[in-house]
Amino acid sequence: MATDPNAEELNARAAILITRELPGTAAIKAPITIWWLGSRFHVHDESGIPVDDLLALASSPRGFGREPRTKEDFMDTRIRLSATTDVYGDRTAPRGTVIRRGEKLDADLELLLPLAELILSGDVARLKPTGHAQVLEREATEYTTYLPSDKDTGSTVRQLVSGPYTLLREVTNEHRRGALLRVETLSLDEGAVSRTDVLV
C-alpha cells in the first residue's frame, strides 16, 4: 500500500493509461481517471475489463496482473464488454464501493486501494535513485527495483516519481520477451477535485 505523510492534503486528478502486453494474448489498454481528495478517492474506467482483472493489474505480486492459463482465459483477453467501472473509497473506512452497469457493490477497501494508489509514489525514501527525467513538465526521479517471483525469475520495476506522485511505472522481465506492464500518467491536475468528484 502506498503511503504519504501529506495524504490528507491530496487534491489531484490524474488520467493514466495502463498497458499490458503478454506473448500470445491481446494487448490490454485501460484508460483510467483517478481523483484524490484527502483520504477519499474515485477511479473511473471505461475499458470494459472485468473488475477483478483491473484490480489484479494494480496489485499482482508478479507484476503483470492475472495471467491467462486456460483456453477460455486466452479468449477472454480478446473480449471486452461495453461497461464502465467506478470505484470509490476512503482510506479511513474499511469498505469501498464498486459500481458497474448500474450495480453497486461493497468491497474490502484493501482490495480497491492499490488501483487508486497507482498515481502515488509510496515509500521511495529507502530506495536509491537510478536517474532523473522530466515528465509532464515536472522533475522526476527514477527508481529501479527488482520484484521477486515464486518461479526462477523475477521482474524489473522502473518508476519515475515526482513528489507524492508516480508518473510512470514499467514492469519488464528479461526472461519473458515481450512481457510488459506500463502505467503512464498522461495528465495530472492538482487542486482540481471537489467533494462531488469522490462521493458515491
PyMOL CGO cylinders between C-alpha atoms (Angstrom):
from pymol import cmd
from pymol.cgo import CYLINDER

trace = [
    CYLINDER, 0.00, 0.00, 0.00, 1.36, 3.43, -0.88, 0.3, 1, 1, 1, 1, 1, 1,
    CYLINDER, 1.36, 3.43, -0.88, 1.65, 5.88, 1.97, 0.3, 1, 1, 1, 1, 1, 1,
    CYLINDER, 1.65, 5.88, 1.97, 2.27, 9.61, 2.02, 0.3, 1, 1, 1, 1, 1, 1,
    CYLINDER, 2.27, 9.61, 2.02, 2.75, 11.86, 5.05, 0.3, 1, 1, 1, 1, 1, 1,
    CYLINDER, 2.75, 11.86, 5.05, 0.72, 14.59, 3.32, 0.3, 1, 1, 1, 1, 1, 1,
    CYLINDER, 0.72, 14.59, 3.32, -2.12, 12.28, 2.31, 0.3, 1, 1, 1, 1, 1, 1,
    CYLINDER, -2.12, 12.28, 2.31, -4.76, 14.47, 3.95, 0.3, 1, 1, 1, 1, 1, 1,
    CYLINDER, -4.76, 14.47, 3.95, -3.67, 17.34, 1.69, 0.3, 1, 1, 1, 1, 1, 1,
    CYLINDER, -3.67, 17.34, 1.69, -4.04, 15.38, -1.55, 0.3, 1, 1, 1, 1, 1, 1,
    CYLINDER, -4.04, 15.38, -1.55, -6.12, 17.11, -4.19, 0.3, 1, 1, 1, 1, 1, 1,
    CYLINDER, -6.12, 17.11, -4.19, -5.35, 15.76, -7.63, 0.3, 1, 1, 1, 1, 1, 1,
    CYLINDER, -5.35, 15.76, -7.63, -6.98, 14.40, -10.77, 0.3, 1, 1, 1, 1, 1, 1,
    CYLINDER, -6.98, 14.40, -10.77, -4.89, 12.14, -13.00, 0.3, 1, 1, 1, 1, 1, 1,
    CYLINDER, -4.89, 12.14, -13.00, -5.54, 10.49, -16.34, 0.3, 1, 1, 1, 1, 1, 1,
    CYLINDER, -5.54, 10.49, -16.34, -3.48, 7.35, -16.71, 0.3, 1, 1, 1, 1, 1, 1,
    CYLINDER, -3.48, 7.35, -16.71, -3.11, 4.59, -19.26, 0.3, 1, 1, 1, 1, 1, 1,
    CYLINDER, -3.11, 4.59, -19.26, -2.47, 1.01, -18.19, 0.3, 1, 1, 1, 1, 1, 1,
    CYLINDER, -2.47, 1.01, -18.19, -0.92, -1.11, -20.93, 0.3, 1, 1, 1, 1, 1, 1,
    CYLINDER, -0.92, -1.11, -20.93, -0.21, -4.81, -20.61, 0.3, 1, 1, 1, 1, 1, 1,
    CYLINDER, -0.21, -4.81, -20.61, 1.46, -6.94, -23.26, 0.3, 1, 1, 1, 1, 1, 1,
    CYLINDER, 1.46, -6.94, -23.26, 1.98, -10.68, -22.85, 0.3, 1, 1, 1, 1, 1, 1,
    CYLINDER, 1.98, -10.68, -22.85, 3.05, -13.13, -25.57, 0.3, 1, 1, 1, 1, 1, 1,
    CYLINDER, 3.05, -13.13, -25.57, 0.07, -14.98, -27.05, 0.3, 1, 1, 1, 1, 1, 1,
    CYLINDER, 0.07, -14.98, -27.05, -2.55, -12.59, -25.71, 0.3, 1, 1, 1, 1, 1, 1,
    CYLINDER, -2.55, -12.59, -25.71, -4.22, -9.44, -26.97, 0.3, 1, 1, 1, 1, 1, 1,
    CYLINDER, -4.22, -9.44, -26.97, -2.74, -6.28, -25.51, 0.3, 1, 1, 1, 1, 1, 1,
    CYLINDER, -2.74, -6.28, -25.51, -4.74, -4.62, -22.74, 0.3, 1, 1, 1, 1, 1, 1,
    CYLINDER, -4.74, -4.62, -22.74, -5.11, -0.86, -22.79, 0.3, 1, 1, 1, 1, 1, 1,
    CYLINDER, -5.11, -0.86, -22.79, -7.12, 0.70, -19.98, 0.3, 1, 1, 1, 1, 1, 1,
    CYLINDER, -7.12, 0.70, -19.98, -7.55, 4.49, -19.84, 0.3, 1, 1, 1, 1, 1, 1,
    CYLINDER, -7.55, 4.49, -19.84, -8.40, 5.42, -16.27, 0.3, 1, 1, 1, 1, 1, 1,
    CYLINDER, -8.40, 5.42, -16.27, -9.13, 8.64, -14.41, 0.3, 1, 1, 1, 1, 1, 1,
    CYLINDER, -9.13, 8.64, -14.41, -8.27, 8.88, -10.71, 0.3, 1, 1, 1, 1, 1, 1,
    CYLINDER, -8.27, 8.88, -10.71, -9.43, 11.57, -8.28, 0.3, 1, 1, 1, 1, 1, 1,
    CYLINDER, -9.43, 11.57, -8.28, -7.93, 12.05, -4.82, 0.3, 1, 1, 1, 1, 1, 1,
    CYLINDER, -7.93, 12.05, -4.82, -9.24, 14.46, -2.20, 0.3, 1, 1, 1, 1, 1, 1,
    CYLINDER, -9.24, 14.46, -2.20, -7.69, 13.99, 1.22, 0.3, 1, 1, 1, 1, 1, 1,
    CYLINDER, -7.69, 13.99, 1.22, -8.31, 10.36, 2.17, 0.3, 1, 1, 1, 1, 1, 1,
    CYLINDER, -8.31, 10.36, 2.17, -11.10, 9.86, -0.40, 0.3, 1, 1, 1, 1, 1, 1,
    CYLINDER, -11.10, 9.86, -0.40, -10.68, 8.57, -3.93, 0.3, 1, 1, 1, 1, 1, 1,
    CYLINDER, -10.68, 8.57, -3.93, -12.66, 7.79, -7.08, 0.3, 1, 1, 1, 1, 1, 1,
    CYLINDER, -12.66, 7.79, -7.08, -11.45, 5.68, -10.02, 0.3, 1, 1, 1, 1, 1, 1,
    CYLINDER, -11.45, 5.68, -10.02, -13.27, 5.65, -13.37, 0.3, 1, 1, 1, 1, 1, 1,
    CYLINDER, -13.27, 5.65, -13.37, -12.51, 3.04, -16.04, 0.3, 1, 1, 1, 1, 1, 1,
    CYLINDER, -12.51, 3.04, -16.04, -14.11, 2.70, -19.48, 0.3, 1, 1, 1, 1, 1, 1,
    CYLINDER, -14.11, 2.70, -19.48, -12.04, -0.20, -20.84, 0.3, 1, 1, 1, 1, 1, 1,
    CYLINDER, -12.04, -0.20, -20.84, -14.62, -2.91, -20.12, 0.3, 1, 1, 1, 1, 1, 1,
    CYLINDER, -14.62, -2.91, -20.12, -12.04, -5.04, -18.32, 0.3, 1, 1, 1, 1, 1, 1,
    CYLINDER, -12.04, -5.04, -18.32, -13.61, -7.19, -15.58, 0.3, 1, 1, 1, 1, 1, 1,
    CYLINDER, -13.61, -7.19, -15.58, -13.20, -5.60, -12.16, 0.3, 1, 1, 1, 1, 1, 1,
    CYLINDER, -13.20, -5.60, -12.16, -11.12, -8.47, -10.77, 0.3, 1, 1, 1, 1, 1, 1,
    CYLINDER, -11.12, -8.47, -10.77, -8.68, -8.24, -13.69, 0.3, 1, 1, 1, 1, 1, 1,
    CYLINDER, -8.68, -8.24, -13.69, -8.46, -4.47, -13.32, 0.3, 1, 1, 1, 1, 1, 1,
    CYLINDER, -8.46, -4.47, -13.32, -7.61, -4.77, -9.63, 0.3, 1, 1, 1, 1, 1, 1,
    CYLINDER, -7.61, -4.77, -9.63, -5.07, -7.52, -10.39, 0.3, 1, 1, 1, 1, 1, 1,
    CYLINDER, -5.07, -7.52, -10.39, -3.24, -5.23, -12.81, 0.3, 1, 1, 1, 1, 1, 1,
    CYLINDER, -3.24, -5.23, -12.81, -2.66, -2.88, -9.89, 0.3, 1, 1, 1, 1, 1, 1,
    CYLINDER, -2.66, -2.88, -9.89, -1.76, -5.40, -7.21, 0.3, 1, 1, 1, 1, 1, 1,
    CYLINDER, -1.76, -5.40, -7.21, -0.42, -8.62, -8.75, 0.3, 1, 1, 1, 1, 1, 1,
    CYLINDER, -0.42, -8.62, -8.75, 2.69, -9.72, -6.80, 0.3, 1, 1, 1, 1, 1, 1,
    CYLINDER, 2.69, -9.72, -6.80, 4.37, -10.81, -10.06, 0.3, 1, 1, 1, 1, 1, 1,
    CYLINDER, 4.37, -10.81, -10.06, 3.70, -7.50, -11.73, 0.3, 1, 1, 1, 1, 1, 1,
    CYLINDER, 3.70, -7.50, -11.73, 1.67, -8.47, -14.81, 0.3, 1, 1, 1, 1, 1, 1,
    CYLINDER, 1.67, -8.47, -14.81, -1.83, -8.89, -13.43, 0.3, 1, 1, 1, 1, 1, 1,
    CYLINDER, -1.83, -8.89, -13.43, -3.96, -12.03, -13.75, 0.3, 1, 1, 1, 1, 1, 1,
    CYLINDER, -3.96, -12.03, -13.75, -2.32, -14.08, -16.48, 0.3, 1, 1, 1, 1, 1, 1,
    CYLINDER, -2.32, -14.08, -16.48, -4.37, -16.41, -18.71, 0.3, 1, 1, 1, 1, 1, 1,
    CYLINDER, -4.37, -16.41, -18.71, -3.87, -20.13, -18.05, 0.3, 1, 1, 1, 1, 1, 1,
    CYLINDER, -3.87, -20.13, -18.05, -6.66, -21.88, -19.96, 0.3, 1, 1, 1, 1, 1, 1,
    CYLINDER, -6.66, -21.88, -19.96, -8.08, -21.61, -23.48, 0.3, 1, 1, 1, 1, 1, 1,
    CYLINDER, -8.08, -21.61, -23.48, -11.05, -19.74, -22.07, 0.3, 1, 1, 1, 1, 1, 1,
    CYLINDER, -11.05, -19.74, -22.07, -8.74, -17.29, -20.32, 0.3, 1, 1, 1, 1, 1, 1,
    CYLINDER, -8.74, -17.29, -20.32, -6.91, -16.55, -23.57, 0.3, 1, 1, 1, 1, 1, 1,
    CYLINDER, -6.91, -16.55, -23.57, -10.26, -15.98, -25.31, 0.3, 1, 1, 1, 1, 1, 1,
    CYLINDER, -10.26, -15.98, -25.31, -11.29, -13.59, -22.53, 0.3, 1, 1, 1, 1, 1, 1,
    CYLINDER, -11.29, -13.59, -22.53, -8.26, -11.38, -23.23, 0.3, 1, 1, 1, 1, 1, 1,
    CYLINDER, -8.26, -11.38, -23.23, -9.73, -10.72, -26.69, 0.3, 1, 1, 1, 1, 1, 1,
    CYLINDER, -9.73, -10.72, -26.69, -13.24, -9.88, -25.48, 0.3, 1, 1, 1, 1, 1, 1,
    CYLINDER, -13.24, -9.88, -25.48, -14.05, -6.55, -23.89, 0.3, 1, 1, 1, 1, 1, 1,
    CYLINDER, -14.05, -6.55, -23.89, -17.53, -5.75, -22.66, 0.3, 1, 1, 1, 1, 1, 1,
    CYLINDER, -17.53, -5.75, -22.66, -19.03, -2.31, -23.07, 0.3, 1, 1, 1, 1, 1, 1,
    CYLINDER, -19.03, -2.31, -23.07, -19.23, -1.33, -19.43, 0.3, 1, 1, 1, 1, 1, 1,
    CYLINDER, -19.23, -1.33, -19.43, -17.74, 1.37, -17.26, 0.3, 1, 1, 1, 1, 1, 1,
    CYLINDER, -17.74, 1.37, -17.26, -16.47, 0.78, -13.75, 0.3, 1, 1, 1, 1, 1, 1,
    CYLINDER, -16.47, 0.78, -13.75, -16.36, 3.30, -10.92, 0.3, 1, 1, 1, 1, 1, 1,
    CYLINDER, -16.36, 3.30, -10.92, -14.55, 2.61, -7.67, 0.3, 1, 1, 1, 1, 1, 1,
    CYLINDER, -14.55, 2.61, -7.67, -14.98, 4.78, -4.57, 0.3, 1, 1, 1, 1, 1, 1,
    CYLINDER, -14.98, 4.78, -4.57, -13.31, 4.60, -1.20, 0.3, 1, 1, 1, 1, 1, 1,
    CYLINDER, -13.31, 4.60, -1.20, -11.88, 6.34, 1.83, 0.3, 1, 1, 1, 1, 1, 1,
    CYLINDER, -11.88, 6.34, 1.83, -8.61, 5.31, 3.45, 0.3, 1, 1, 1, 1, 1, 1,
    CYLINDER, -8.61, 5.31, 3.45, -10.23, 5.76, 6.88, 0.3, 1, 1, 1, 1, 1, 1,
    CYLINDER, -10.23, 5.76, 6.88, -13.07, 3.31, 6.14, 0.3, 1, 1, 1, 1, 1, 1,
    CYLINDER, -13.07, 3.31, 6.14, -12.92, -0.49, 5.98, 0.3, 1, 1, 1, 1, 1, 1,
    CYLINDER, -12.92, -0.49, 5.98, -15.15, -0.84, 2.89, 0.3, 1, 1, 1, 1, 1, 1,
    CYLINDER, -15.15, -0.84, 2.89, -15.38, 0.80, -0.51, 0.3, 1, 1, 1, 1, 1, 1,
    CYLINDER, -15.38, 0.80, -0.51, -17.89, 0.77, -3.37, 0.3, 1, 1, 1, 1, 1, 1,
    CYLINDER, -17.89, 0.77, -3.37, -17.71, -0.62, -6.90, 0.3, 1, 1, 1, 1, 1, 1,
    CYLINDER, -17.71, -0.62, -6.90, -20.33, 0.45, -9.47, 0.3, 1, 1, 1, 1, 1, 1,
    CYLINDER, -20.33, 0.45, -9.47, -20.58, -1.43, -12.77, 0.3, 1, 1, 1, 1, 1, 1,
    CYLINDER, -20.58, -1.43, -12.77, -23.54, -1.43, -15.17, 0.3, 1, 1, 1, 1, 1, 1,
    CYLINDER, -23.54, -1.43, -15.17, -25.55, 0.42, -12.56, 0.3, 1, 1, 1, 1, 1, 1,
    CYLINDER, -25.55, 0.42, -12.56, -25.00, -2.28, -9.93, 0.3, 1, 1, 1, 1, 1, 1,
    CYLINDER, -25.00, -2.28, -9.93, -23.47, -1.08, -6.68, 0.3, 1, 1, 1, 1, 1, 1,
    CYLINDER, -23.47, -1.08, -6.68, -21.33, -3.50, -4.66, 0.3, 1, 1, 1, 1, 1, 1,
    CYLINDER, -21.33, -3.50, -4.66, -19.47, -3.17, -1.38, 0.3, 1, 1, 1, 1, 1, 1,
    CYLINDER, -19.47, -3.17, -1.38, -15.87, -4.41, -1.30, 0.3, 1, 1, 1, 1, 1, 1,
    CYLINDER, -15.87, -4.41, -1.30, -12.96, -4.62, 1.11, 0.3, 1, 1, 1, 1, 1, 1,
    CYLINDER, -12.96, -4.62, 1.11, -11.04, -1.35, 0.86, 0.3, 1, 1, 1, 1, 1, 1,
    CYLINDER, -11.04, -1.35, 0.86, -7.70, -3.21, 0.86, 0.3, 1, 1, 1, 1, 1, 1,
    CYLINDER, -7.70, -3.21, 0.86, -8.68, -4.78, -2.47, 0.3, 1, 1, 1, 1, 1, 1,
    CYLINDER, -8.68, -4.78, -2.47, -9.58, -1.44, -4.06, 0.3, 1, 1, 1, 1, 1, 1,
    CYLINDER, -9.58, -1.44, -4.06, -6.84, 0.82, -2.71, 0.3, 1, 1, 1, 1, 1, 1,
    CYLINDER, -6.84, 0.82, -2.71, -3.95, -0.37, -4.97, 0.3, 1, 1, 1, 1, 1, 1,
    CYLINDER, -3.95, -0.37, -4.97, -5.87, 0.77, -8.05, 0.3, 1, 1, 1, 1, 1, 1,
    CYLINDER, -5.87, 0.77, -8.05, -6.35, 4.29, -6.69, 0.3, 1, 1, 1, 1, 1, 1,
    CYLINDER, -6.35, 4.29, -6.69, -2.76, 4.40, -5.46, 0.3, 1, 1, 1, 1, 1, 1,
    CYLINDER, -2.76, 4.40, -5.46, -1.29, 3.78, -8.90, 0.3, 1, 1, 1, 1, 1, 1,
    CYLINDER, -1.29, 3.78, -8.90, -0.56, 7.51, -9.14, 0.3, 1, 1, 1, 1, 1, 1,
    CYLINDER, -0.56, 7.51, -9.14, 1.02, 7.76, -5.67, 0.3, 1, 1, 1, 1, 1, 1,
    CYLINDER, 1.02, 7.76, -5.67, 4.74, 7.35, -5.09, 0.3, 1, 1, 1, 1, 1, 1,
    CYLINDER, 4.74, 7.35, -5.09, 4.55, 5.29, -1.93, 0.3, 1, 1, 1, 1, 1, 1,
    CYLINDER, 4.55, 5.29, -1.93, 7.61, 4.72, 0.24, 0.3, 1, 1, 1, 1, 1, 1,
    CYLINDER, 7.61, 4.72, 0.24, 10.55, 5.54, -2.04, 0.3, 1, 1, 1, 1, 1, 1,
    CYLINDER, 10.55, 5.54, -2.04, 12.70, 7.21, 0.62, 0.3, 1, 1, 1, 1, 1, 1,
    CYLINDER, 12.70, 7.21, 0.62, 14.52, 3.91, 1.24, 0.3, 1, 1, 1, 1, 1, 1,
    CYLINDER, 14.52, 3.91, 1.24, 15.31, 3.44, -2.48, 0.3, 1, 1, 1, 1, 1, 1,
    CYLINDER, 15.31, 3.44, -2.48, 18.42, 4.61, -4.27, 0.3, 1, 1, 1, 1, 1, 1,
    CYLINDER, 18.42, 4.61, -4.27, 17.75, 6.87, -7.28, 0.3, 1, 1, 1, 1, 1, 1,
    CYLINDER, 17.75, 6.87, -7.28, 18.92, 5.46, -10.61, 0.3, 1, 1, 1, 1, 1, 1,
    CYLINDER, 18.92, 5.46, -10.61, 18.33, 8.50, -12.81, 0.3, 1, 1, 1, 1, 1, 1,
    CYLINDER, 18.33, 8.50, -12.81, 16.38, 11.69, -13.47, 0.3, 1, 1, 1, 1, 1, 1,
    CYLINDER, 16.38, 11.69, -13.47, 13.88, 12.79, -16.12, 0.3, 1, 1, 1, 1, 1, 1,
    CYLINDER, 13.88, 12.79, -16.12, 11.28, 15.42, -16.91, 0.3, 1, 1, 1, 1, 1, 1,
    CYLINDER, 11.28, 15.42, -16.91, 7.69, 14.24, -17.28, 0.3, 1, 1, 1, 1, 1, 1,
    CYLINDER, 7.69, 14.24, -17.28, 4.62, 16.45, -17.71, 0.3, 1, 1, 1, 1, 1, 1,
    CYLINDER, 4.62, 16.45, -17.71, 6.90, 19.46, -17.16, 0.3, 1, 1, 1, 1, 1, 1,
    CYLINDER, 6.90, 19.46, -17.16, 7.83, 18.07, -13.75, 0.3, 1, 1, 1, 1, 1, 1,
    CYLINDER, 7.83, 18.07, -13.75, 11.24, 17.00, -12.49, 0.3, 1, 1, 1, 1, 1, 1,
    CYLINDER, 11.24, 17.00, -12.49, 11.11, 13.29, -11.76, 0.3, 1, 1, 1, 1, 1, 1,
    CYLINDER, 11.11, 13.29, -11.76, 13.47, 10.85, -10.05, 0.3, 1, 1, 1, 1, 1, 1,
    CYLINDER, 13.47, 10.85, -10.05, 13.94, 7.34, -11.44, 0.3, 1, 1, 1, 1, 1, 1,
    CYLINDER, 13.94, 7.34, -11.44, 13.97, 4.28, -9.20, 0.3, 1, 1, 1, 1, 1, 1,
    CYLINDER, 13.97, 4.28, -9.20, 14.66, 0.75, -10.43, 0.3, 1, 1, 1, 1, 1, 1,
    CYLINDER, 14.66, 0.75, -10.43, 13.81, -2.21, -8.22, 0.3, 1, 1, 1, 1, 1, 1,
    CYLINDER, 13.81, -2.21, -8.22, 13.55, -5.97, -8.54, 0.3, 1, 1, 1, 1, 1, 1,
    CYLINDER, 13.55, -5.97, -8.54, 10.27, -7.79, -7.97, 0.3, 1, 1, 1, 1, 1, 1,
    CYLINDER, 10.27, -7.79, -7.97, 10.96, -11.37, -6.83, 0.3, 1, 1, 1, 1, 1, 1,
    CYLINDER, 10.96, -11.37, -6.83, 8.89, -14.27, -8.14, 0.3, 1, 1, 1, 1, 1, 1,
    CYLINDER, 8.89, -14.27, -8.14, 8.00, -17.68, -6.78, 0.3, 1, 1, 1, 1, 1, 1,
    CYLINDER, 8.00, -17.68, -6.78, 9.48, -19.04, -10.02, 0.3, 1, 1, 1, 1, 1, 1,
    CYLINDER, 9.48, -19.04, -10.02, 13.09, -18.89, -11.20, 0.3, 1, 1, 1, 1, 1, 1,
    CYLINDER, 13.09, -18.89, -11.20, 12.94, -15.30, -12.46, 0.3, 1, 1, 1, 1, 1, 1,
    CYLINDER, 12.94, -15.30, -12.46, 11.62, -12.01, -11.19, 0.3, 1, 1, 1, 1, 1, 1,
    CYLINDER, 11.62, -12.01, -11.19, 10.69, -8.72, -12.80, 0.3, 1, 1, 1, 1, 1, 1,
    CYLINDER, 10.69, -8.72, -12.80, 12.34, -5.33, -13.01, 0.3, 1, 1, 1, 1, 1, 1,
    CYLINDER, 12.34, -5.33, -13.01, 10.24, -2.32, -11.97, 0.3, 1, 1, 1, 1, 1, 1,
    CYLINDER, 10.24, -2.32, -11.97, 11.14, 1.17, -13.19, 0.3, 1, 1, 1, 1, 1, 1,
    CYLINDER, 11.14, 1.17, -13.19, 9.38, 4.17, -11.64, 0.3, 1, 1, 1, 1, 1, 1,
    CYLINDER, 9.38, 4.17, -11.64, 9.52, 7.89, -12.35, 0.3, 1, 1, 1, 1, 1, 1,
    CYLINDER, 9.52, 7.89, -12.35, 8.46, 9.75, -9.23, 0.3, 1, 1, 1, 1, 1, 1,
    CYLINDER, 8.46, 9.75, -9.23, 7.75, 13.46, -8.73, 0.3, 1, 1, 1, 1, 1, 1,
    CYLINDER, 7.75, 13.46, -8.73, 6.82, 14.50, -5.20, 0.3, 1, 1, 1, 1, 1, 1,
    CYLINDER, 6.82, 14.50, -5.20, 3.93, 12.30, -3.98, 0.3, 1, 1, 1, 1, 1, 1,
    CYLINDER, 3.93, 12.30, -3.98, 3.14, 11.07, -7.50, 0.3, 1, 1, 1, 1, 1, 1,
    CYLINDER, 3.14, 11.07, -7.50, 4.30, 8.20, -9.70, 0.3, 1, 1, 1, 1, 1, 1,
    CYLINDER, 4.30, 8.20, -9.70, 4.29, 9.45, -13.29, 0.3, 1, 1, 1, 1, 1, 1,
    CYLINDER, 4.29, 9.45, -13.29, 5.48, 6.22, -14.91, 0.3, 1, 1, 1, 1, 1, 1,
    CYLINDER, 5.48, 6.22, -14.91, 5.77, 2.61, -13.77, 0.3, 1, 1, 1, 1, 1, 1,
    CYLINDER, 5.77, 2.61, -13.77, 7.09, -0.11, -16.07, 0.3, 1, 1, 1, 1, 1, 1,
    CYLINDER, 7.09, -0.11, -16.07, 7.42, -3.80, -15.28, 0.3, 1, 1, 1, 1, 1, 1,
    CYLINDER, 7.42, -3.80, -15.28, 9.55, -5.98, -17.57, 0.3, 1, 1, 1, 1, 1, 1,
    CYLINDER, 9.55, -5.98, -17.57, 11.23, -9.37, -17.37, 0.3, 1, 1, 1, 1, 1, 1,
    CYLINDER, 11.23, -9.37, -17.37, 14.34, -10.15, -19.41, 0.3, 1, 1, 1, 1, 1, 1,
    CYLINDER, 14.34, -10.15, -19.41, 13.46, -13.85, -19.39, 0.3, 1, 1, 1, 1, 1, 1,
    CYLINDER, 13.46, -13.85, -19.39, 9.98, -13.21, -20.83, 0.3, 1, 1, 1, 1, 1, 1,
    CYLINDER, 9.98, -13.21, -20.83, 10.48, -11.38, -24.10, 0.3, 1, 1, 1, 1, 1, 1,
    CYLINDER, 10.48, -11.38, -24.10, 7.55, -9.15, -24.94, 0.3, 1, 1, 1, 1, 1, 1,
    CYLINDER, 7.55, -9.15, -24.94, 6.10, -9.07, -21.41, 0.3, 1, 1, 1, 1, 1, 1,
    CYLINDER, 6.10, -9.07, -21.41, 5.32, -5.53, -20.30, 0.3, 1, 1, 1, 1, 1, 1,
    CYLINDER, 5.32, -5.53, -20.30, 3.10, -3.70, -17.86, 0.3, 1, 1, 1, 1, 1, 1,
    CYLINDER, 3.10, -3.70, -17.86, 3.18, 0.09, -18.12, 0.3, 1, 1, 1, 1, 1, 1,
    CYLINDER, 3.18, 0.09, -18.12, 1.23, 2.60, -16.04, 0.3, 1, 1, 1, 1, 1, 1,
    CYLINDER, 1.23, 2.60, -16.04, 1.70, 6.01, -17.60, 0.3, 1, 1, 1, 1, 1, 1,
    CYLINDER, 1.70, 6.01, -17.60, 0.31, 9.27, -16.24, 0.3, 1, 1, 1, 1, 1, 1,
    CYLINDER, 0.31, 9.27, -16.24, -0.99, 11.28, -19.19, 0.3, 1, 1, 1, 1, 1, 1,
    CYLINDER, -0.99, 11.28, -19.19, -2.14, 14.34, -17.26, 0.3, 1, 1, 1, 1, 1, 1,
    CYLINDER, -2.14, 14.34, -17.26, -2.02, 15.48, -13.65, 0.3, 1, 1, 1, 1, 1, 1,
    CYLINDER, -2.02, 15.48, -13.65, -4.05, 18.42, -12.32, 0.3, 1, 1, 1, 1, 1, 1,
    CYLINDER, -4.05, 18.42, -12.32, -3.63, 19.49, -8.71, 0.3, 1, 1, 1, 1, 1, 1,
    CYLINDER, -3.63, 19.49, -8.71, -6.33, 21.45, -6.88, 0.3, 1, 1, 1, 1, 1, 1,
    CYLINDER, -6.33, 21.45, -6.88, -8.95, 20.37, -9.41, 0.3, 1, 1, 1, 1, 1, 1,
    CYLINDER, -8.95, 20.37, -9.41, -11.00, 17.98, -7.24, 0.3, 1, 1, 1, 1, 1, 1,
    CYLINDER, -11.00, 17.98, -7.24, -14.17, 18.76, -5.26, 0.3, 1, 1, 1, 1, 1, 1,
    CYLINDER, -14.17, 18.76, -5.26, -16.13, 16.54, -2.87, 0.3, 1, 1, 1, 1, 1, 1,
    CYLINDER, -16.13, 16.54, -2.87, -18.68, 15.72, -5.56, 0.3, 1, 1, 1, 1, 1, 1,
    CYLINDER, -18.68, 15.72, -5.56, -15.89, 14.01, -7.55, 0.3, 1, 1, 1, 1, 1, 1,
    CYLINDER, -15.89, 14.01, -7.55, -15.14, 11.49, -4.80, 0.3, 1, 1, 1, 1, 1, 1,
    CYLINDER, -15.14, 11.49, -4.80, -18.54, 10.81, -3.24, 0.3, 1, 1, 1, 1, 1, 1,
    CYLINDER, -18.54, 10.81, -3.24, -20.74, 7.97, -4.42, 0.3, 1, 1, 1, 1, 1, 1,
]
cmd.load_cgo(trace, "trace")
